[in-house]
């Protein structure tokens, strides 16, 4: 699905090896300060090529606000965010044009739509997450400014590799301290 949400509605666009990927956000209130530097840190975190666990594809993933702001203030109109695809090599996937790639959504996409983008997975590529991450950066800023909400997360495990228990306890304690400072006494279960 390319569109999700109701009050804060996000539509993602683009394919892995087209000119760009991004999103259109509808429902962001007017008069919120917003510029690319508010969104960029989240895209930098998801950027490929930062470890052996991700694709080696070299993309800078620099966000550009196309519409919905003026003088770095939201207008209450749809906000379009775009990231150019710079490392585009659709020819790399030529041998896969008639055979679905193992471990990817190529076959499912083919069944659902009757067609698929053979050049890197199209909409079933991880690059599709850029629009979701960029929209999340805007939502995160609004939640922080409006309600003092801080979003904190960490990866507990990848496959059968887990964070050591002492690191996990340390991270949980930091989260609890932030929550107590932000909202007073907090009661929750892990």
KEPA-557728 format. One record per atom (N, C-alpha, C): residue number from 0; residue in three letters; chain; atom name; x, y, z. Coordinates in steps of 0.001 Angstrom, whole numbers, plus 500000, padded with zeros to 6 digits. Each point is the difference from the previous one (the first is absolute). Layout:
N
  nr rest kette atom     px     py     pz
 NUM  ALA     A   CA      X      Y      Z
...
END
This chain:
190
  nr rest kette atom     px     py     pz
   0  UNK     A    N 500836 498832 500000
   0  UNK     A   CA 499164 501168 500000
   0  UNK     A    C 500891 501244 500000
   1  UNK     A    N 499667 500957 499192
   1  UNK     A   CA 500815 501198 499875
   1  UNK     A    C 499514 501147 500875
   2  UNK     A    N 498766 499927 500502
   2  UNK     A   CA 499441 501058 500841
   2  UNK     A    C 499555 499410 501323
   3  UNK     A    N 500340 500656 501089
   3  UNK     A   CA 499573 499544 501318
   3  UNK     A    C 499760 501200 500901
   4  UNK     A    N 499233 499768 501060
   4  UNK     A   CA 499675 501053 500949
   4  UNK     A    C 498642 500614 499713
   5  UNK     A    N 499492 500744 500956
   5  UNK     A   CA 498732 500692 499779
   5  UNK     A    C 500144 501491 500301
   6  UNK     A    N 500316 500382 501226
   6  UNK     A   CA 500190 501422 500301
   6  UNK     A    C 501331 500511 499453
   7  UNK     A    N 501018 499190 500114
   7  UNK     A   CA 501337 500281 499446
   7  UNK     A    C 500188 498954 498914
   8  UNK     A    N 499710 500368 498766
   8  UNK     A   CA 499939 499041 498892
   8  UNK     A    C 501271 500094 499154
   9  UNK     A    N 500590 498856 499716
   9  UNK     A   CA 501263 499964 499261
   9  UNK     A    C 499844 499116 498759
  10  UNK     A    N 500407 500532 498866
  10  UNK     A   CA 500051 499225 498756
  10  UNK     A    C 501450 499964 499551
  11  UNK     A    N 500539 498795 499840
  11  UNK     A   CA 501387 499866 499541
  11  UNK     A    C 500009 499836 498482
  12  UNK     A    N 501118 500385 499384
  12  UNK     A   CA 500127 499850 498551
  12  UNK     A    C 501425 499606 499632
  13  UNK     A    N 500147 499485 498790
  13  UNK     A   CA 501311 499692 499440
  13  UNK     A    C 500358 498536 500066
  14  UNK     A    N 500944 499636 499152
  14  UNK     A   CA 500530 498643 499952
  14  UNK     A    C 501508 500044 500221
  15  UNK     A    N 500561 498838 500245
  15  UNK     A   CA 501405 499887 500356
  15  UNK     A    C 500947 500641 498985
  16  UNK     A    N 499717 499840 498717
  16  UNK     A   CA 500930 500505 498983
  16  UNK     A    C 499368 501042 499085
  17  UNK     A    N 498996 500731 500498
  17  UNK     A   CA 499454 501123 499227
  17  UNK     A    C 500754 501266 500424
  18  UNK     A    N 499501 501161 499621
  18  UNK     A   CA 500717 501244 500299
  18  UNK     A    C 500015 500362 501478
  19  UNK     A    N 498888 499709 500712
  19  UNK     A   CA 499943 500397 501405
  19  UNK     A    C 498966 499167 500752
  20  UNK     A    N 500066 500095 501324
  20  UNK     A   CA 499017 499395 500894
  20  UNK     A    C 499610 501064 501009
  21  UNK     A    N 498873 499795 500661
  21  UNK     A   CA 499602 500977 500995
  21  UNK     A    C 498578 499802 500458
  22  UNK     A    N 499395 501110 500470
  22  UNK     A   CA 498633 499910 500503
  22  UNK     A    C 499306 501346 499911
  23  UNK     A    N 498679 499922 500114
  23  UNK     A   CA 499171 501183 500146
  23  UNK     A    C 499250 499821 501314
  24  UNK     A    N 500104 500995 500874
  24  UNK     A   CA 499346 499972 501316
  24  UNK     A    C 498823 500960 499952
  25  UNK     A    N 498832 499509 500384
  25  UNK     A   CA 498827 500853 500096
  25  UNK     A    C 499500 499940 501435
  26  UNK     A    N 499781 501148 500618
  26  UNK     A   CA 499511 500022 501372
  26  UNK     A    C 500991 500560 500991
  27  UNK     A    N 501137 500500 499533
  27  UNK     A   CA 500945 500644 500912
  27  UNK     A    C 499483 501415 500268
  28  UNK     A    N 499892 500388 501257
  28  UNK     A   CA 499440 501315 500319
  28  UNK     A    C 500847 501154 499452
  29  UNK     A    N 499374 501153 499805
  29  UNK     A   CA 500748 501172 499545
  29  UNK     A    C 500809 500617 501148
  30  UNK     A    N 500935 500842 499624
  30  UNK     A   CA 500798 500811 500935
  30  UNK     A    C 500999 499212 500837
  31  UNK     A    N 500369 498809 499573
  31  UNK     A   CA 501071 499258 500676
  31  UNK     A    C 501290 500281 499233
  32  UNK     A    N 501063 500327 500698
  32  UNK     A   CA 501267 500187 499300
  32  UNK     A    C 500458 498644 499466
  33  UNK     A    N 500429 499970 498742
  33  UNK     A   CA 500430 498747 499375
  33  UNK     A    C 500975 500289 498868
  34  UNK     A    N 501161 499368 500087
  34  UNK     A   CA 500966 500077 498909
  34  UNK     A    C 500659 498624 499849
  35  UNK     A    N 500794 499860 498986
  35  UNK     A   CA 500624 498712 499699
  35  UNK     A    C 500820 499459 501167
  36  UNK     A    N 500645 500883 500757
  36  UNK     A   CA 500845 499535 501111
  36  UNK     A    C 499180 499368 501129
  37  UNK     A    N 498691 500228 500026
  37  UNK     A   CA 499144 499329 500979
  37  UNK     A    C 499763 498538 499623
  38  UNK     A    N 500040 499697 498718
  38  UNK     A   CA 499673 498671 499473
  38  UNK     A    C 501249 499172 499720
  39  UNK     A    N 501064 500665 499572
  39  UNK     A   CA 501209 499316 499531
  39  UNK     A    C 500615 499006 500990
  40  UNK     A    N 500043 500287 501308
  40  UNK     A   CA 500632 499024 500907
  40  UNK     A    C 499376 498602 499938
  41  UNK     A    N 498677 499920 499835
  41  UNK     A   CA 499357 498687 499915
  41  UNK     A    C 500370 499294 498701
  42  UNK     A    N 500084 500735 498910
  42  UNK     A   CA 500394 499386 498723
  42  UNK     A    C 501463 499579 500024
  43  UNK     A    N 500819 500756 500685
  43  UNK     A   CA 501414 499635 500122
  43  UNK     A    C 500131 498697 500793
  44  UNK     A    N 499165 499807 501013
  44  UNK     A   CA 500014 498758 500780
  44  UNK     A    C 499632 498784 499143
  45  UNK     A    N 499076 500141 499047
  45  UNK     A   CA 499553 498854 499198
  45  UNK     A    C 500822 499836 498713
  46  UNK     A    N 500911 500898 499746
  46  UNK     A   CA 500781 499996 498760
  46  UNK     A    C 500723 498675 499785
  47  UNK     A    N 499993 499491 498761
  47  UNK     A   CA 500682 498733 499721
  47  UNK     A    C 501523 500143 500012
  48  UNK     A    N 500661 498852 500043
  48  UNK     A   CA 501453 499975 499891
  48  UNK     A    C 500749 500319 501274
  49  UNK     A    N 499320 499982 501153
  49  UNK     A   CA 500662 500355 501256
  49  UNK     A    C 500510 498797 500777
  50  UNK     A    N 499645 498796 499565
  50  UNK     A   CA 500495 498799 500674
  50  UNK     A    C 499909 498816 499048
  51  UNK     A    N 500549 498891 500428
  51  UNK     A   CA 499944 498784 499181
  51  UNK     A    C 498591 499421 499942
  52  UNK     A    N 499101 500473 500873
  52  UNK     A   CA 498637 499466 500055
  52  UNK     A    C 499066 500669 499003
  53  UNK     A    N 500461 501073 499340
  53  UNK     A   CA 499144 500710 499053
  53  UNK     A    C 500577 499894 498597
  54  UNK     A    N 499230 500468 499032
  54  UNK     A   CA 500469 500010 498620
  54  UNK     A    C 501222 500916 499871
  55  UNK     A    N 500954 499664 499146
  55  UNK     A   CA 501155 500878 499801
  55  UNK     A    C 499683 501199 499093
  56  UNK     A    N 498778 500078 499496
  56  UNK     A   CA 499614 501103 499116
  56  UNK     A    C 500337 501331 500662
  57  UNK     A    N 500711 500855 499284
  57  UNK     A   CA 500455 501274 500556
  57  UNK     A    C 499034 501109 499620
  58  UNK     A    N 499157 500391 500929
  58  UNK     A   CA 499042 501091 499808
  58  UNK     A    C 500145 500974 501163
  59  UNK     A    N 499945 501283 499716
  59  UNK     A   CA 500108 501010 501057
  59  UNK     A    C 498665 500245 500685
  60  UNK     A    N 498893 499746 499302
  60  UNK     A   CA 498654 500158 500567
  60  UNK     A    C 499783 501381 500602
  61  UNK     A    N 500229 501022 499212
  61  UNK     A   CA 499818 501383 500440
  61  UNK     A    C 498569 500425 499673
  62  UNK     A    N 499259 500412 501026
  62  UNK     A   CA 498595 500368 499832
  62  UNK     A    C 499867 501444 499522
  63  UNK     A    N 498985 500223 499184
  63  UNK     A   CA 499684 501331 499509
  63  UNK     A    C 498500 500225 500177
  64  UNK     A    N 499634 501101 500640
  64  UNK     A   CA 498587 500348 500147
  64  UNK     A    C 499563 500691 498715
  65  UNK     A    N 499031 499399 499303
  65  UNK     A   CA 499547 500508 498709
  65  UNK     A    C 498820 500965 500117
  66  UNK     A    N 499160 499797 501007
  66  UNK     A   CA 498835 500867 500168
  66  UNK     A    C 499461 499859 501415
  67  UNK     A    N 499098 500918 500379
  67  UNK     A   CA 499350 499925 501297
  67  UNK     A    C 500625 500863 501076
  68  UNK     A    N 501094 500689 499663
  68  UNK     A   CA 500617 500934 500949
  68  UNK     A    C 500346 501291 499271
  69  UNK     A    N 500101 501047 500784
  69  UNK     A   CA 500498 501269 499476
  69  UNK     A    C 500824 500630 501107
  70  UNK     A    N 501210 500402 499680
  70  UNK     A   CA 500921 500573 500987
  70  UNK     A    C 500153 499057 501198
  71  UNK     A    N 500092 498696 499725
  71  UNK     A   CA 500192 498953 501009
  71  UNK     A    C 498856 499916 501009
  72  UNK     A    N 498787 500302 499578
  72  UNK     A   CA 498807 499874 500833
  72  UNK     A    C 498945 499244 499196
  73  UNK     A    N 499352 499007 500651
  73  UNK     A   CA 498967 499227 499297
  73  UNK     A    C 498792 500875 499712
  74  UNK     A    N 499353 499712 498867
  74  UNK     A   CA 498861 500798 499547
  74  UNK     A    C 498655 499327 500284
  75  UNK     A    N 500031 498757 500475
  75  UNK     A   CA 498757 499256 500185
  75  UNK     A    C 499561 499302 498725
  76  UNK     A    N 500756 500168 498941
  76  UNK     A   CA 499738 499346 498718
  76  UNK     A    C 500877 498750 499907
  77  UNK     A    N 499749 499119 499012
  77  UNK     A   CA 500835 498805 499892
  77  UNK     A    C 501489 500332 499885
  78  UNK     A    N 500791 499223 500706
  78  UNK     A   CA 501457 500162 500002
  78  UNK     A    C 500577 498887 499143
  79  UNK     A    N 500742 500362 498961
  79  UNK     A   CA 500654 499006 499145
  79  UNK     A    C 501484 499951 500354
  80  UNK     A    N 500488 498798 500304
  80  UNK     A   CA 501406 499778 500326
  80  UNK     A    C 500585 499068 498955
  81  UNK     A    N 501183 500327 499487
  81  UNK     A   CA 500598 499208 498942
  81  UNK     A    C 501473 499705 500299
  82  UNK     A    N 500425 498786 499649
  82  UNK     A   CA 501403 499595 500074
  82  UNK     A    C 500369 499450 498628
  83  UNK     A    N 501020 500566 499382
  83  UNK     A   CA 500428 499515 498684
  83  UNK     A    C 500710 498663 500131
  84  UNK     A    N 499762 499127 499030
  84  UNK     A   CA 500764 498759 499866
  84  UNK     A    C 501208 500323 499129
  85  UNK     A    N 501196 499942 500557
  85  UNK     A   CA 501201 500358 499255
  85  UNK     A    C 500756 498784 499475
  86  UNK     A    N 499961 498900 500734
  86  UNK     A   CA 500714 498776 499621
  86  UNK     A    C 499022 499067 499291
  87  UNK     A    N 499573 500413 498810
  87  UNK     A   CA 498974 499275 499250
  87  UNK     A    C 500677 499135 498939
  88  UNK     A    N 499804 498693 500110
  88  UNK     A   CA 500590 499059 499047
  88  UNK     A    C 498983 498895 499668
  89  UNK     A    N 498915 500330 499308
  89  UNK     A   CA 498984 498981 499728
  89  UNK     A    C 500544 498820 499196
  90  UNK     A    N 501048 500216 499232
  90  UNK     A   CA 500595 498919 499210
  90  UNK     A    C 500587 498887 500856
  91  UNK     A    N 500334 500298 501252
  91  UNK     A   CA 500548 498989 500904
  91  UNK     A    C 499026 498858 500249
  92  UNK     A    N 498725 500229 499721
  92  UNK     A   CA 498971 499011 500309
  92  UNK     A    C 499466 499309 498751
  93  UNK     A    N 500687 500145 498875
  93  UNK     A   CA 499525 499457 498728
  93  UNK     A    C 499741 498499 500073
  94  UNK     A    N 500903 499258 500651
  94  UNK     A   CA 499813 498547 500070
  94  UNK     A    C 498798 499610 500851
  95  UNK     A    N 499499 500922 500799
  95  UNK     A   CA 498838 499725 500856
  95  UNK     A    C 498696 500507 499384
  96  UNK     A    N 500040 500491 498769
  96  UNK     A   CA 498803 500596 499402
  96  UNK     A    C 498874 498995 499792
  97  UNK     A    N 500331 498717 499888
  97  UNK     A   CA 498941 499003 499800
  97  UNK     A    C 499901 499007 501156
  98  UNK     A    N 500893 500125 500984
  98  UNK     A   CA 499995 499081 501139
  98  UNK     A    C 499973 500830 501287
  99  UNK     A    N 499069 499734 500915
  99  UNK     A   CA 499977 500752 501261
  99  UNK     A    C 501263 499755 500828
 100  UNK     A    N 500473 501023 500651
 100  UNK     A   CA 501184 499874 500839
 100  UNK     A    C 499640 499262 501285
 101  UNK     A    N 500809 499049 500415
 101  UNK     A   CA 499742 499308 501266
 101  UNK     A    C 500085 500979 501167
 102  UNK     A    N 499103 499863 500976
 102  UNK     A   CA 500030 500833 501192
 102  UNK     A    C 499463 501406 499799
 103  UNK     A    N 499417 500278 498838
 103  UNK     A   CA 499439 501321 499737
 103  UNK     A    C 498501 499862 499705
 104  UNK     A    N 499327 501113 499855
 104  UNK     A   CA 498548 499986 499789
 104  UNK     A    C 499617 500027 498525
 105  UNK     A    N 500934 499700 499115
 105  UNK     A   CA 499726 500063 498564
 105  UNK     A    C 498790 499158 499589
 106  UNK     A    N 499958 498758 500455
 106  UNK     A   CA 498924 499086 499596
 106  UNK     A    C 498652 500466 500553
 107  UNK     A    N 499976 500411 501258
 107  UNK     A   CA 498769 500496 500621
 107  UNK     A    C 499494 501228 499262
 108  UNK     A    N 500903 500889 499654
 108  UNK     A   CA 499648 501213 499267
 108  UNK     A    C 499394 499634 498643
 109  UNK     A    N 500627 499036 499327
 109  UNK     A   CA 499517 499540 498693
 109  UNK     A    C 498581 499446 500117
 110  UNK     A    N 499755 499199 501029
 110  UNK     A   CA 498660 499434 500195
 110  UNK     A    C 498972 501087 500318
 111  UNK     A    N 500375 500960 500828
 111  UNK     A   CA 499056 501037 500420
 111  UNK     A    C 499625 500943 498867
 112  UNK     A    N 500996 500458 499224
 112  UNK     A   CA 499753 501033 499003
 112  UNK     A    C 500025 499501 498546
 113  UNK     A    N 500510 498788 499770
 113  UNK     A   CA 500086 499491 498635
 113  UNK     A    C 501170 500559 499221
 114  UNK     A    N 500833 500783 500658
 114  UNK     A   CA 501184 500599 499389
 114  UNK     A    C 500972 500275 501146
 115  UNK     A    N 501272 500142 499665
 115  UNK     A   CA 500955 500360 501048
 115  UNK     A    C 501160 500759 499391
 116  UNK     A    N 500666 500775 500845
 116  UNK     A   CA 501202 500708 499569
 116  UNK     A    C 501165 499053 500235
 117  UNK     A    N 500575 499504 498934
 117  UNK     A   CA 501080 499021 500148
 117  UNK     A    C 501321 500653 500378
 118  UNK     A    N 500096 501326 499882
 118  UNK     A   CA 501259 500691 500289
 118  UNK     A    C 500124 500317 501483
 119  UNK     A    N 500326 499009 500800
 119  UNK     A   CA 500269 500236 501406
 119  UNK     A    C 498813 499872 500919
 120  UNK     A    N 498923 499467 499528
 120  UNK     A   CA 498855 499753 500868
 120  UNK     A    C 498937 501074 499988
 121  UNK     A    N 500273 501149 499386
 121  UNK     A   CA 498982 501044 499896
 121  UNK     A    C 499448 500405 501346
 122  UNK     A    N 498687 499874 500184
 122  UNK     A   CA 499344 500375 501259
 122  UNK     A    C 500231 498972 501098
 123  UNK     A    N 500505 498833 499640
 123  UNK     A   CA 500282 499002 501040
 123  UNK     A    C 501446 500080 500474
 124  UNK     A    N 500662 501096 499668
 124  UNK     A   CA 501382 500235 500422
 124  UNK     A    C 500017 500703 501361
 125  UNK     A    N 501081 499840 500730
 125  UNK     A   CA 500151 500690 501282
 125  UNK     A    C 500059 501515 499818
 126  UNK     A    N 500293 500494 498803
 126  UNK     A   CA 500029 501453 499766
 126  UNK     A    C 498623 500609 500190
 127  UNK     A    N 498959 499177 499896
 127  UNK     A   CA 498637 500490 500196
 127  UNK     A    C 499813 500509 501422
 128  UNK     A    N 500811 499539 500934
 128  UNK     A   CA 499857 500437 501392
 128  UNK     A    C 500429 501452 500208
 129  UNK     A    N 500686 500584 499037
 129  UNK     A   CA 500460 501387 500143
 129  UNK     A    C 498833 500942 500276
 130  UNK     A    N 498925 499865 499256
 130  UNK     A   CA 498838 500863 500204
 130  UNK     A    C 499408 499838 501387
 131  UNK     A    N 499960 498768 500482
 131  UNK     A   CA 499451 499737 501336
 131  UNK     A    C 500899 500594 501089
 132  UNK     A    N 501303 499873 499820
 132  UNK     A   CA 500948 500548 500978
 132  UNK     A    C 499950 501528 499995
 133  UNK     A    N 499942 500601 498813
 133  UNK     A   CA 499929 501463 499903
 133  UNK     A    C 498717 500520 500657
 134  UNK     A    N 498875 499358 499730
 134  UNK     A   CA 498728 500400 500621
 134  UNK     A    C 500077 499821 501518
 135  UNK     A    N 500648 498937 500442
 135  UNK     A   CA 500188 499777 501431
 135  UNK     A    C 500809 501107 500648
 136  UNK     A    N 500980 500534 499281
 136  UNK     A   CA 500794 501117 500518
 136  UNK     A    C 499143 501244 500220
 137  UNK     A    N 499051 500242 499084
 137  UNK     A   CA 499096 501146 500145
 137  UNK     A    C 499057 499762 501180
 138  UNK     A    N 499426 498797 500076
 138  UNK     A   CA 499081 499667 501105
 138  UNK     A    C 500723 500074 501339
 139  UNK     A    N 501240 499512 500038
 139  UNK     A   CA 500779 500032 501233
 139  UNK     A    C 500204 501436 500481
 140  UNK     A    N 500317 500904 499077
 140  UNK     A   CA 500196 501404 500380
 140  UNK     A    C 498703 500585 500557
 141  UNK     A    N 498871 499732 499349
 141  UNK     A   CA 498719 500528 500463
 141  UNK     A    C 499659 499448 501388
 142  UNK     A    N 500199 498703 500224
 142  UNK     A   CA 499706 499401 501307
 142  UNK     A    C 500884 500587 501099
 143  UNK     A    N 501274 500228 499679
 143  UNK     A   CA 500923 500571 500988
 143  UNK     A    C 499578 501420 500357
 144  UNK     A    N 499718 500816 498989
 144  UNK     A   CA 499655 501398 500250
 144  UNK     A    C 498619 500166 500624
 145  UNK     A    N 499059 499143 499633
 145  UNK     A   CA 498624 500147 500475
 145  UNK     A    C 499772 499344 501357
 146  UNK     A    N 500579 498816 500205
 146  UNK     A   CA 499730 499230 501221
 146  UNK     A    C 501240 499665 500821
 147  UNK     A    N 501170 500411 499553
 147  UNK     A   CA 501222 499659 500718
 147  UNK     A    C 500366 498531 499881
 148  UNK     A    N 499499 499340 498978
 148  UNK     A   CA 500229 498570 499803
 148  UNK     A    C 501379 499751 499403
 149  UNK     A    N 500757 499123 500610
 149  UNK     A   CA 501286 499571 499460
 149  UNK     A    C 499868 498547 499568
 150  UNK     A    N 500444 499687 498818
 150  UNK     A   CA 499937 498634 499490
 150  UNK     A    C 501384 499391 500122
 151  UNK     A    N 500082 498883 500716
 151  UNK     A   CA 501270 499327 500253
 151  UNK     A    C 499852 498540 499598
 152  UNK     A    N 500996 499472 499299
 152  UNK     A   CA 499959 498588 499638
 152  UNK     A    C 501420 499473 499859
 153  UNK     A    N 500115 498683 500056
 153  UNK     A   CA 501286 499364 499758
 153  UNK     A    C 499754 498586 499495
 154  UNK     A    N 500988 499454 499319
 154  UNK     A   CA 499904 498638 499477
 154  UNK     A    C 500472 499049 501096
 155  UNK     A    N 499140 499080 500372
 155  UNK     A   CA 500302 499031 501047
 155  UNK     A    C 500748 498786 499433
 156  UNK     A    N 499633 499580 498789
 156  UNK     A   CA 500677 498847 499411
 156  UNK     A    C 499907 500061 498482
 157  UNK     A    N 500957 499354 499385
 157  UNK     A   CA 499980 499761 498556
 157  UNK     A    C 500307 498527 499839
 158  UNK     A    N 499004 499257 499497
 158  UNK     A   CA 500159 498553 499915
 158  UNK     A    C 500183 499430 501395
 159  UNK     A    N 501046 499230 500183
 159  UNK     A   CA 500242 499410 501325
 159  UNK     A    C 501085 500749 500783
 160  UNK     A    N 500297 501232 499600
 160  UNK     A   CA 500954 500842 500710
 160  UNK     A    C 499202 501019 500819
 161  UNK     A    N 500202 500002 501331
 161  UNK     A   CA 499246 500855 500904
 161  UNK     A    C 500915 501009 500686
 162  UNK     A    N 499429 501129 500393
 162  UNK     A   CA 500738 500943 500835
 162  UNK     A    C 500334 499318 501316
 163  UNK     A    N 501179 500252 500543
 163  UNK     A   CA 500307 499446 501323
 163  UNK     A    C 498997 500538 501031
 164  UNK     A    N 499616 499181 500982
 164  UNK     A   CA 498993 500423 500989
 164  UNK     A    C 500335 501315 500700
 165  UNK     A    N 501277 500240 500315
 165  UNK     A   CA 500353 501235 500701
 165  UNK     A    C 499777 501228 499108
 166  UNK     A    N 500226 499882 498696
 166  UNK     A   CA 499752 501115 499078
 166  UNK     A    C 498503 500249 499904
 167  UNK     A    N 499236 498926 499909
 167  UNK     A   CA 498541 500101 499939
 167  UNK     A    C 499449 500703 501245
 168  UNK     A    N 500469 499605 501174
 168  UNK     A   CA 499558 500630 501246
 168  UNK     A    C 500343 501484 500011
 169  UNK     A    N 501209 500344 499532
 169  UNK     A   CA 500438 501398 499953
 169  UNK     A    C 499072 500811 499084
 170  UNK     A    N 499692 499482 498821
 170  UNK     A   CA 499126 500708 499067
 170  UNK     A    C 498597 500166 500578
 171  UNK     A    N 499475 498950 500622
 171  UNK     A   CA 498666 500083 500601
 171  UNK     A    C 499977 501038 501116
 172  UNK     A    N 501040 500062 500809
 172  UNK     A   CA 500059 500972 501090
 172  UNK     A    C 500046 501432 499450
 173  UNK     A    N 500722 500207 498911
 173  UNK     A   CA 500046 501340 499382
 173  UNK     A    C 498621 500383 499487
 174  UNK     A    N 499289 499040 499406
 174  UNK     A   CA 498651 500282 499504
 174  UNK     A    C 499078 500345 501161
 175  UNK     A    N 500090 499253 501088
 175  UNK     A   CA 499153 500261 501166
 175  UNK     A    C 500286 501392 500566
 176  UNK     A    N 501283 500379 500100
 176  UNK     A   CA 500353 501323 500525
 176  UNK     A    C 499427 501102 499119
 177  UNK     A    N 500083 499831 498675
 177  UNK     A   CA 499447 500995 499085
 177  UNK     A    C 498495 500095 500195
 178  UNK     A    N 499322 498855 500146
 178  UNK     A   CA 498546 500002 500170
 178  UNK     A    C 499598 500659 501312
 179  UNK     A    N 500729 499749 501069
 179  UNK     A   CA 499663 500601 501294
 179  UNK     A    C 500173 501511 499939
 180  UNK     A    N 501069 500471 499361
 180  UNK     A   CA 500238 501426 499865
 180  UNK     A    C 498897 500649 499158
 181  UNK     A    N 499588 499319 498915
 181  UNK     A   CA 499013 500584 499080
 181  UNK     A    C 498579 499965 500535
 182  UNK     A    N 499586 498905 500643
 182  UNK     A   CA 498589 499864 500368
 182  UNK     A    C 499771 499662 501461
 183  UNK     A    N 501009 500082 500839
 183  UNK     A   CA 499820 499686 501414
 183  UNK     A    C 500077 498508 500243
 184  UNK     A    N 499348 499527 501041
 184  UNK     A   CA 500027 498575 500323
 184  UNK     A    C 499404 499172 498871
 185  UNK     A    N 500732 499014 499582
 185  UNK     A   CA 499561 499160 498880
 185  UNK     A    C 499988 498550 500467
 186  UNK     A    N 498960 499287 499632
 186  UNK     A   CA 499903 498585 500339
 186  UNK     A    C 499802 499212 498714
 187  UNK     A    N 500882 499072 499725
 187  UNK     A   CA 499854 499156 498818
 187  UNK     A    C 500757 498712 500210
 188  UNK     A    N 499750 499037 499122
 188  UNK     A   CA 500590 498680 500092
 188  UNK     A    C 500877 499739 498770
 189  UNK     A    N 501125 499342 500186
 189  UNK     A   CA 500848 499616 498858
 189  UNK     A    C 499645 498613 499587
END
